[in-house]
Amino acid sequence: MSINLRVAELRDIERCSELLHMLSGRESINIGVFESFVIGERGLVILAEEDDLIHGFASLSFNLGLRFSNQYCQLEELIVDPAARGKNIGALLMNEAVRVAKEKDCQSFGLYLMESTEHNRPFYEKFGFVMVGSEMRQELG
């Protein structure tokens, strides 16, 4: 069967929560946050499915910064179920994410690599991403 890409709907929250748990250990997704992505308020979630089974997703946020003349795109999560690896799902999701960012007239597209995901750098470099600095973060709650 072939992989179908589509934008997430509210009914997809349970499967997206399962996939997010595989990546980060988080038990669930906040319904309000997911809803704001689903309605396109601040971003969107692109799903990869085959035979009605969601194998992975990419979540994108669209943000503003004074240094940009237009919005920019941020890859928040890219998750592929380990059981579905080898089907080119990650590449399909990334190509679609880049296409959507261009369609939304984003000036830039960024993502963060954590220590635990640094091994994915060569994958992202295939899509034109380059290292531009380091991130600092403070957890607030």
N, C-alpha and C positions, 0 to 999 in steps of 0.2 A: 504494500500500500504506500501511498505518498503522504508526505507531511504537509499539512494545511496550516497556514499562519492566519491568525485572526486577532482582533482586539478583544480583550477580556470583557466579560459581563459579570454582574453581581453573583450569578449562580456559580461562578468559577472560584469563589473565594476559598472553599474548602480544599480543593486540589492545589491551589496556589499556596495555601498555608502549609500543606504537606511538603511541597517542594522547598519552600523557604526554610522549613525545619531541617531539611537535609543539608542546606547550605550553612545556616547560622545557629541552629538549635532553638530558634524562637518557636514557641508553641502555636501561635496564631497571628493573623494579620488583623490589625485594627480595622473594623468594618467602615468607619468614617474615612480613614485614609484610603482604603481600597476603593470606596465609592467615589472619592474625589479623583482618583486615577481613571476609574471606569467612565465617568462622565466627561473626562478630558479637562477637568478644571485646572490641574497642575501638572498633568503628565498622562501617561497611558501605560497599559500592560499589553504586550504582544505575546500571544500564546502559540505554541507549536503543538499540534495534535495530530494523531493518527487513529483512525477508527474510533473517534469520540473519546480517546484517552489523551489527556494533556501530558506531554512528555517534558515540557520545559517552558520557561517564560523569560522575557526581558522586560524590566520595568524602567521607564524613562521619566525623568522630571524635566520640566521646562522652567527656567529661572531667568531672572533679570540681574544684571550687574552694571554698574555705572561705567565700567571699562568696556562694555559692549554697546554697539549701536542697535542691537536687536537682542532677542532672547538667546539663551544658549541651552543646550541639551546636556543632561547628565545621565549616564547609565547607572542606575541604582543597584539593580540585581540582574544577573544573567545566570539562570539555573537550568541545568539539564539533568533529568533523572538518570542516575548511573546505569539503570537497566536499559536505557535507550541510547546510550553513548555509541558512537560509531555510525550514526545515521545522519551526520552532518547537521544536526539540529542547532548547535551553537553557531555555526557559520550562517545558517539560514536566518536565525534570529538577529545576528549582528548586521547582516546585509539589510534586513528589513528596518532595523533600528536606525541605521545610517540614512536609508531612504526617507524614513519618516522625518528625521531631523532636518534633512534638506528640504523636504516638502513644507515643513513648518517654518522655513526660512531662518533656521538657527544659524548663528554666526560661528559657533564653536560646539564641539561635542567632547565631553570629558568623562573620565571614569577614575575611580580610585582603586589602587591595588593595595591590599593589606599584606602583612607578612604571610598570612595563610593563603593568599591568592597570588603572590608574586610569581609563582611558577606559570601563571597564565599569560605573562607578559608577551612571549612570542606569538601567542594566539591573537592578541589585540594588535600587535605590530603588523600582522598580515592585513589588517583593515585600516592601516594608516595612522594608528595612534603612536605617539612618541612621548617619552618622559619629559615633563616640563618643570618638575619641582617635587617638593615633599609636602605632605599634609600634616598639619597639626590639628589636634582636636581636644576638646574638653567635654567630658560627659556631664550633663546637667541634671540628670535625674534618672 
